[in-house]
Amino acid sequence: MRNKYIDAFENAQVASKNVPDFRAGDTLRVAVMIKEGEKQRVQNFEGVCIARRGTGTGETFIIRKIGANSVGVERIFPIFSDSIQDITVLRRGRVRRAKLFYLRGLRGKSARIKELKRPQ
């Protein structure tokens, strides 16, 4: 049983942030605020969402992209972080699992995910 004040605070935090509907397998572009000394800028991190975990304000998701020299780069983002400016869904993926950790061992064409064709 949780404290009613903590629940009220979390509900207010969740309601104030507009998060798109996405799941594992979707290709996302996350605009993250980067602070370098006194300057601030927005940097996009684009990749496949391989996992989503947690509930409420503690919910996180993992994005995987292939960086320079074909090295895989993964980042974990809290969904309700202040440093996240925007989350954009670029493609919907057709997958049958909630966690796509098997993509870590795949390279090239075998690591592709089919696009989900939904009427909109």
Legacy VTK file of the C-alpha trace (Angstrom):
# vtk DataFile Version 3.0
C-alpha trace
ASCII
DATASET POLYDATA
POINTS 120 float
0.000 0.000 0.000
1.407 3.355 -1.043
1.120 6.721 0.584
-1.745 8.769 -0.873
0.426 11.909 -1.076
3.094 10.108 -3.079
0.402 8.720 -5.398
-1.095 12.192 -5.885
2.337 13.651 -6.689
3.138 10.890 -9.193
-0.245 11.251 -10.897
0.338 15.004 -11.283
3.796 14.357 -12.808
2.448 11.756 -15.227
-0.466 13.964 -16.293
1.759 16.983 -16.970
4.017 15.218 -19.516
2.688 14.241 -22.944
4.240 10.851 -23.811
3.375 9.126 -27.112
2.188 5.543 -27.168
5.159 3.315 -28.010
6.454 -0.158 -27.202
9.403 -2.431 -27.851
10.267 -2.681 -31.536
9.353 0.899 -32.381
11.955 3.237 -33.830
12.107 6.412 -31.748
13.808 9.776 -31.882
14.430 11.170 -28.394
15.402 14.846 -28.102
17.648 15.124 -25.025
18.856 18.325 -23.405
22.674 18.279 -23.143
24.483 20.686 -20.836
28.069 21.551 -21.771
29.516 24.063 -19.337
27.256 27.098 -19.475
25.608 26.159 -22.774
22.603 23.947 -23.326
21.572 22.260 -26.549
19.198 19.564 -27.773
20.690 16.356 -29.153
18.635 13.666 -30.884
19.182 9.991 -30.081
17.518 7.765 -32.669
17.199 4.000 -32.430
15.018 0.982 -31.699
13.255 0.680 -28.358
14.331 -2.721 -27.039
12.674 -2.634 -23.609
10.297 -0.733 -21.394
10.124 -1.292 -17.648
8.719 0.145 -14.439
5.536 1.990 -13.584
4.539 5.524 -12.707
7.258 8.144 -12.529
9.971 5.484 -12.323
9.224 4.074 -15.781
12.202 3.759 -18.129
12.913 2.584 -21.662
16.055 1.413 -23.451
16.991 2.634 -26.930
19.598 0.850 -29.050
21.284 2.309 -32.105
24.249 1.305 -34.220
26.887 4.006 -33.852
30.193 4.598 -35.570
32.255 1.569 -36.645
29.161 -0.665 -36.309
29.285 -0.499 -32.521
25.954 -0.829 -30.724
25.083 1.996 -28.332
22.312 1.686 -25.742
20.875 4.360 -23.491
18.335 4.098 -20.709
15.935 7.027 -20.463
13.445 7.772 -17.683
10.183 8.595 -19.450
9.306 11.504 -17.162
12.789 13.054 -17.066
13.113 16.828 -17.347
16.064 16.415 -19.720
13.845 14.779 -22.369
12.343 17.462 -24.588
10.430 15.270 -27.026
9.835 11.631 -27.973
8.865 10.973 -31.596
7.763 7.596 -32.974
9.270 7.187 -36.452
8.250 3.585 -37.235
6.092 0.966 -35.568
7.821 -2.397 -35.336
6.162 -5.792 -35.644
7.636 -7.921 -32.850
6.356 -10.734 -30.670
8.323 -10.017 -27.513
8.320 -7.297 -24.883
12.099 -7.334 -24.448
14.309 -7.418 -27.553
17.671 -8.137 -25.941
18.385 -10.722 -28.645
19.129 -7.802 -31.009
22.434 -7.321 -29.168
23.822 -10.417 -30.848
22.615 -9.602 -34.367
24.291 -7.498 -37.043
23.273 -6.139 -40.441
20.131 -7.354 -42.173
19.301 -9.934 -39.496
18.902 -7.121 -36.958
16.111 -5.452 -38.937
12.568 -5.319 -37.587
9.573 -5.478 -39.899
7.326 -2.476 -39.957
3.839 -2.837 -38.553
1.274 -1.796 -41.119
-1.725 -0.378 -39.273
-4.632 1.538 -40.769
-4.581 5.105 -39.454
LINES 1 121
120 0 1 2 3 4 5 6 7 8 9 10 11 12 13 14 15 16 17 18 19 20 21 22 23 24 25 26 27 28 29 30 31 32 33 34 35 36 37 38 39 40 41 42 43 44 45 46 47 48 49 50 51 52 53 54 55 56 57 58 59 60 61 62 63 64 65 66 67 68 69 70 71 72 73 74 75 76 77 78 79 80 81 82 83 84 85 86 87 88 89 90 91 92 93 94 95 96 97 98 99 100 101 102 103 104 105 106 107 108 109 110 111 112 113 114 115 116 117 118 119
